[in-house]
Amino acid sequence: MHVRALSLRDFRSWEAAELEFSPGRTVFLGSNGNGKTNLIEAIGYLSTLGSHRVAADAPLIRIGAQKARIGATVVNTGRELRVDMELNQGQANRAQINRSPVRRPREILGILQTVLFAPEDLSLVRGDPGERRRFLDELATARLPRLAGVRADYDKVLRQRSALLKTAGRNARSGSRGAELSTLDVWDGHLAGHGAVLLAQRLRLVHELYPHLAQAYSGIAPESRPATIAYRSASLPPELLDPARSPQPEDESELEAILLRELAAARPKELERGVCLVGPHRDDLELMLGSAPAKGFASHGESWSFALALRLGAFELLRSAGTDPVLILDDVFAELDRRRRTALAAVAAGAEQVLITAAVPEDVPAELEAAPLRVETTGEADRRASRIVESASM
């Protein structure tokens, strides 16, 4: 799989851009703030419908514009597909496939698969559980695009059920009794149904990612303790969380029954606190080095190695399905020591397409032989615009 063409309009610092790519390795060179990361951020957005740098879409729209557009032509096993996204200020985003509108933007998921490694990935090791849940869910959705609808439905049910818990809790404390408790039974069923599907996919993913992660980490840091991962959930019995156990499709009904029981048991505490205490939104991906958790115990180098191993493991897992995802490396070579640079370069050398950002040519290993494109900015103050200078050299 590779991106053959990219077009931007009013995306971040790019007023307009039309770029053509070939399979192989391309590096965008430029000083910080010139807009090189914005290019790969746009490509990543088409893959995940999200940015690796910000949680909301508003910062992606160029200052002074009402909308931003991203378009790409993606080639997969000889077949071309055009995918376009329009990001709108204060309105719903819109998407097209081969210039034809689709009902929901999430219908474009799966057309372009990417694995993006960036300095922000240290938060996978050192950050909150939400960072690791997002990693799992985006990777699971890349493998099974319909999961995007399940995630959206689960988030909607979670918001509505949480609001209902707050109302029911207030009424109970004031001595009044409304219809909220009977309504909660309905929302419990919705939460358990969507949550079971999401849990099953996460458990299956951890089982299949485990060996790729372990192998990637041992190659990057052979002198370190072995790296392992495990899914952690207070809602599920320990036997279901064994990373050596691969969930089967029929397990979704078992998971749903477990969630319903846990929701019933937790209801008094939920009403007291006004929050939903049961479900996959409370879970975590545990990262271990030997017998110690990586968070809080790993050195800076070990944390970098674990974050890199997670991304390389994801790349190999997606690749095992028969198609290389596009590998995106955002300003990471300058952060890595020689061994980690060599390990990452070895994977990149065998990928169908690699897109790299770097401040200077010396940051990119020479063995990658990347085609360089220099990114500069023109203009003044907040109206500065990025542009490509074709004459870059390595």
ZAVEXRO-641731 format. One record per residue (C-alpha): x negated, y, z negated; residue in three letters. Coordinates in steps of 0.1 Angstrom, whole numbers. Example, Ala and Ser with C-alpha at 12.3 -4.5 7.8 and 13.67 -1.06 7.14 Angstrom:
REM ZAVEXRO-641731
x;y;z;residuo
-123;-45;-78;ala
-137;-11;-71;ser
REM end
This chain:
REM ZAVEXRO-641731
x;y;z;residuo
0;0;0;met
-12;35;8;his
0;71;11;val
-5;82;47;arg
9;117;44;ala
18;142;16;leu
37;174;18;ser
43;199;-9;leu
63;231;-12;arg
62;253;-43;asp
48;225;-65;phe
27;238;-93;arg
-1;259;-77;ser
7;247;-42;trp
28;271;-22;glu
26;247;8;ala
5;217;17;ala
4;191;45;glu
-22;164;40;leu
-30;132;59;glu
-48;102;43;phe
-63;69;53;ser
-67;37;33;pro
-99;38;13;gly
-112;64;-12;arg
-105;101;-12;thr
-119;125;-37;val
-105;160;-44;phe
-133;183;-55;leu
-128;216;-73;gly
-133;235;-105;ser
-107;232;-133;asn
-76;252;-125;gly
-79;251;-88;asn
-50;226;-83;gly
-67;193;-75;lys
-48;174;-103;thr
-16;189;-91;asn
-19;169;-59;leu
-22;135;-76;ile
4;146;-101;glu
29;150;-72;ala
21;116;-59;ile
25;101;-93;gly
58;118;-97;tyr
72;100;-66;leu
61;67;-82;ser
76;72;-117;thr
99;103;-115;leu
77;118;-142;gly
45;137;-148;ser
15;123;-167;his
9;158;-181;arg
43;173;-191;val
76;158;-203;ala
99;182;-184;ala
102;191;-147;asp
103;229;-151;ala
65;234;-152;pro
62;216;-119;leu
81;243;-100;ile
59;271;-88;arg
63;304;-108;ile
89;325;-90;gly
105;296;-71;ala
138;280;-77;gln
129;245;-64;lys
99;224;-56;ala
96;197;-29;arg
74;166;-27;ile
73;143;3;gly
52;113;12;ala
50;87;39;thr
41;54;23;val
28;24;42;val
33;-11;28;asn
24;-42;47;thr
27;-23;79;gly
60;-7;72;arg
64;30;68;glu
89;47;45;leu
94;84;40;arg
104;95;5;val
112;131;-6;asp
121;147;-39;met
135;181;-46;glu
131;195;-81;leu
156;222;-90;asn
157;248;-117;gln
188;243;-138;gly
203;217;-114;gln
201;180;-107;ala
171;169;-87;asn
178;153;-53;arg
160;126;-33;ala
159;112;2;gln
146;80;18;ile
138;83;55;asn
154;118;55;arg
188;103;42;ser
201;115;8;pro
205;89;-19;val
229;91;-48;arg
204;91;-76;arg
167;100;-76;pro
158;67;-93;arg
168;49;-60;glu
133;58;-47;ile
115;39;-74;leu
96;9;-60;gly
88;25;-27;ile
55;38;-40;leu
36;20;-67;gln
7;38;-85;thr
-16;32;-114;val
-29;65;-128;leu
-58;68;-152;phe
-64;102;-168;ala
-79;118;-199;pro
-44;119;-214;glu
-45;81;-216;asp
-64;83;-249;leu
-29;89;-264;ser
-21;53;-255;leu
-45;43;-282;val
-44;72;-306;arg
-9;86;-300;gly
26;78;-313;asp
45;47;-304;pro
65;66;-278;gly
34;69;-256;glu
30;31;-256;arg
67;25;-250;arg
66;48;-220;arg
36;28;-207;phe
55;-4;-210;leu
87;9;-195;asp
71;26;-165;glu
51;-5;-157;leu
82;-27;-161;ala
101;-4;-138;thr
74;-5;-112;ala
79;-43;-111;arg
117;-42;-114;leu
131;-9;-102;pro
166;-16;-113;arg
153;-13;-149;leu
154;25;-144;ala
192;23;-145;gly
191;2;-177;val
167;27;-193;arg
190;56;-184;ala
221;38;-197;asp
203;29;-229;tyr
192;65;-235;asp
227;78;-229;lys
243;53;-253;val
216;61;-279;leu
223;98;-277;arg
261;93;-280;gln
259;67;-308;arg
234;89;-327;ser
258;119;-325;ala
287;96;-337;leu
266;84;-366;leu
261;120;-377;lys
298;128;-375;thr
308;96;-393;ala
282;102;-420;gly
294;137;-427;arg
331;126;-429;asn
322;98;-452;ala
303;121;-476;arg
333;146;-476;ser
357;118;-484;gly
376;119;-451;ser
379;88;-428;arg
381;93;-391;gly
382;70;-361;ala
344;70;-358;glu
337;37;-375;leu
359;17;-351;ser
344;36;-322;thr
309;26;-335;leu
317;-10;-328;asp
321;-2;-291;val
288;17;-290;trp
271;-11;-309;asp
280;-35;-280;gly
267;-11;-254;his
235;-5;-272;leu
229;-42;-278;ala
237;-51;-242;gly
214;-25;-226;his
188;-30;-253;gly
186;-67;-248;ala
178;-63;-211;val
151;-37;-219;leu
136;-59;-247;leu
135;-90;-225;ala
116;-71;-198;gln
91;-56;-223;arg
85;-90;-239;leu
79;-107;-205;arg
56;-78;-195;leu
35;-81;-226;val
31;-119;-221;his
20;-114;-185;glu
-2;-83;-191;leu
-21;-99;-220;tyr
-47;-119;-201;pro
-53;-91;-176;his
-59;-66;-205;leu
-82;-90;-223;ala
-103;-97;-192;gln
-105;-60;-183;ala
-117;-50;-218;tyr
-143;-78;-220;ser
-157;-66;-187;gly
-159;-30;-198;ile
-171;-35;-234;ala
-186;-70;-236;pro
-204;-62;-269;glu
-171;-51;-286;ser
-145;-72;-305;arg
-119;-89;-282;pro
-89;-67;-273;ala
-54;-81;-277;thr
-18;-67;-275;ile
14;-78;-291;ala
50;-64;-291;tyr
62;-52;-325;arg
99;-49;-334;ser
115;-48;-368;ala
147;-60;-352;ser
134;-93;-338;leu
121;-125;-356;pro
84;-132;-354;pro
87;-162;-331;glu
102;-140;-303;leu
72;-116;-306;leu
45;-142;-299;asp
26;-129;-269;pro
20;-165;-258;ala
57;-170;-254;arg
73;-160;-221;ser
110;-149;-225;pro
134;-167;-201;gln
164;-150;-184;pro
189;-167;-208;glu
171;-150;-237;asp
189;-118;-230;glu
221;-132;-247;ser
200;-143;-277;glu
185;-108;-280;leu
219;-92;-277;glu
233;-113;-305;ala
203;-104;-327;ile
207;-67;-320;leu
244;-69;-329;leu
236;-86;-362;arg
209;-60;-370;glu
231;-31;-361;leu
259;-44;-384;ala
234;-49;-413;ala
219;-15;-408;ala
251;5;-405;arg
253;17;-441;pro
218;31;-440;lys
224;46;-405;glu
255;64;-417;leu
236;77;-447;glu
207;90;-425;arg
226;99;-394;gly
201;81;-370;val
200;49;-351;cys
176;25;-369;leu
179;-6;-346;val
168;-10;-310;gly
139;-9;-286;pro
135;29;-291;his
120;20;-326;arg
95;-5;-313;asp
57;-4;-305;asp
30;-20;-285;leu
3;-31;-310;glu
-33;-27;-298;leu
-58;-48;-317;met
-96;-50;-317;leu
-105;-83;-334;gly
-84;-83;-366;ser
-81;-45;-369;ala
-56;-22;-351;pro
-73;0;-325;ala
-55;31;-337;lys
-74;45;-366;gly
-102;19;-364;phe
-116;21;-329;ala
-145;43;-321;ser
-142;70;-294;his
-159;47;-269;gly
-137;17;-279;glu
-106;39;-275;ser
-117;49;-240;trp
-124;13;-232;ser
-90;1;-244;phe
-71;29;-225;ala
-90;20;-194;leu
-84;-17;-199;ala
-46;-11;-202;leu
-46;7;-168;arg
-69;-18;-151;leu
-47;-46;-165;gly
-16;-29;-151;ala
-33;-26;-118;phe
-42;-63;-116;glu
-8;-73;-128;leu
9;-53;-100;leu
-16;-65;-75;arg
-9;-101;-84;ser
25;-97;-68;ala
8;-94;-34;gly
5;-56;-28;thr
-22;-32;-41;asp
-7;-2;-59;pro
-24;32;-51;val
-51;37;-78;leu
-53;73;-90;ile
-83;85;-111;leu
-78;120;-125;asp
-111;135;-138;asp
-121;104;-156;val
-156;95;-143;phe
-171;125;-161;ala
-157;112;-194;glu
-171;77;-191;leu
-206;63;-198;asp
-225;44;-172;arg
-211;10;-180;arg
-175;21;-179;arg
-181;41;-147;arg
-196;10;-131;thr
-166;-12;-142;ala
-141;13;-130;leu
-160;18;-97;ala
-160;-20;-91;ala
-122;-22;-93;val
-118;10;-72;ala
-141;-4;-45;ala
-117;-32;-38;gly
-84;-13;-39;ala
-66;-5;-7;glu
-63;32;-16;gln
-80;53;-43;val
-73;90;-50;leu
-99;107;-72;ile
-102;141;-87;thr
-136;155;-99;ala
-152;188;-106;ala
-184;181;-88;val
-196;153;-64;pro
-220;140;-90;glu
-191;128;-111;asp
-181;102;-86;val
-202;70;-83;pro
-221;70;-50;ala
-211;34;-43;glu
-175;44;-38;leu
-184;64;-6;glu
-152;86;-10;ala
-141;110;17;ala
-143;145;1;pro
-117;173;2;leu
-125;205;-16;arg
-97;224;-34;val
-98;261;-39;glu
-74;289;-50;thr
-67;323;-34;thr
-47;353;-46;gly
-44;370;-79;glu
-29;363;-113;ala
1;340;-114;asp
6;342;-77;arg
-27;323;-70;arg
-22;295;-45;ala
-42;263;-40;ser
-56;253;-6;arg
-77;225;9;ile
-112;234;24;val
-120;207;49;glu
-158;212;48;ser
-165;196;15;ala
-196;174;13;ser
-207;147;-12;met
REM end
